[in-house]
Amino acid sequence: MNRRRTALAGVLALTTGLTLAGCSSDSGSGGEPELKVVGAFMPQPVSDMAAGFLVVQNSGGTADRLTSVTSPLSDDVTIHETKNQKMREVSSFEVPANGELDLERGGNHIMFMKLKQKPKQGEKVSVELHFEKAGPITVDLPVKETTHNPKKQ
């Protein structure tokens, strides 16, 4: 019985050590991007197009790039920047090291064309974000009222 406890304690200590090692970040030079998505939403679409908004936070010491977005809602999903009140498709967005990529109303965003169906308020739309370095992240965008615009903190 005592050997089991000792072995279990050893396994727990090793697992905890590996977990903590994986969490440490060398914010000086390198390390892997550590990405997390917050604040995701889609205003309820009024036509066969829709937009998606979210924030990609990177707590890692290495920058990454959002290169594409896919979704069962549309076969034509692109990322757009807005500059001087003009929208244009781009091939990627930088997610800075120890920073964030903010896709927001009036700014950079995800664009869904030729929707397969129009999601209603209260539903969720699944998207997969693809990055240059990090693995893909699947996110559910809650569908909000058409005029939804979260307040900046």
N, C-alpha and C positions, 0 to 999 in steps of 0.2 A: 504494500500500500504506500509506504514511504517513498519507494523508488518511482512509483507512478507520479506522485506529487512533484518529486524532483524533476522528472522528465517533463511533466506538464509545465512546470515553472520555467524550465529551460526553453521549451518551445515558445511559451508566451514571451519570454524575454527576447528571444531571437526575432520573433514576429514583430514585436513592438519596435525593436531596433531597426529592422528593415523598413517598417512603415515610416518611422521618423526620418530615416535616411532618404526615403523617397519624397518626403515633404520638404526637406531642407532645400533652400534655393540659394544659389550663388548669384546674388544680384549684381556682382561686379562683372564677371565675364562668362557668359554662356549659361549653361544649364538648359533645361528644356522649357518651352512655353508651358504655362499652367493656366489653361483656359476654363472659364466658367461663363455661362450666359445668364443674364438677369433682365428683368423688365420687358420681356417679350410680349408683343401683342399685334393683332391685325385689326384695323377698323373694318366693320362690316362692309363688304364691297357693294357698290350700287350699280356696277356694270360688269363686264366680263374681265375686268382687271382688278387687281388688289395690290396693296402695299403691306410690307411687314417691317416691324421696328423692334430693335433689341439692343442690348449692350453686351459686348464680349469683353470680359475682364481678363487681363493677363497678369497673374501674380508671379510669373516666372521671370528669370533674368535674360530671356531671349525673345526677341520679337518674332512674330509669325505673320502670315497673310491669309485673309479670307479669300479663297479663290473661286468658289462657286457655292450655289445653294440649289438643292433639289427638293421636290415635294410631290406627293401624289395628287395635289390639287391642280397642278399645271405641268405640262411638259416644257413650258417656256418660262423659266424663272431666271432672272438676271439681277445683278447688283448695279445700283445707280448712285452717282454723286450729283449733288446739286451745288452749282456755283453760279453766282450772279443771277439767281432765280431761273437758271436753265438746268435741266436734268439731262444727263447723258450716261450711257452704259459704260462701265469700267470692267477691267479684267480681274482686279483684286483690290482689297483694302488692307492697309497695314494695321496690325494689332501690336502696338508698341510694347516693349518689355516694361514690366511694372506699370502698365497703363491700360487704356481701354479704347475700343472701337465703339463709337456711339452711332447707331443707326436710328435716326429720330425724324419726326415730322419736320418738313421744311429743310431737311438736310439729306445726308446719305441714307439709302434705304434698300430694301429688297423689293423687286417688282415681279408680280405674278401676272402673266398675260394669258389670254384664252383659257379662262377657268373652266374646269370640267364640271363644277357646280358652284353655286354661291353659298358659302358658309354663312350661317346666321349667328347673331349675337348669342353668346353662351356656349357655342361649340368651340372646338379646338382644331387647329390646322397643324399637321406635323410637317416639319422641315428638317433637312439634314444639311448642316453647315460643313463645308469642306475646306481644309486648311493646307498650307504648303508643308508644314512640319508636324503639327499635332494631328491626331486621328480625328475622324469626323465626329461631330456632336449632333445628336438628335434633340430637337426642341419642339415643344407644343406651343403654338401661338394661340392664346385665348382670343376669340373674336369678340371685340368690344363694339360699343355704339360707333356709328360712322364718324362722329365728331370727337371721339376720345383723344385726349392729348394729356399725358401725365405731366404733372408739375415737376420741374427740376428741383432737386434737393439743394 
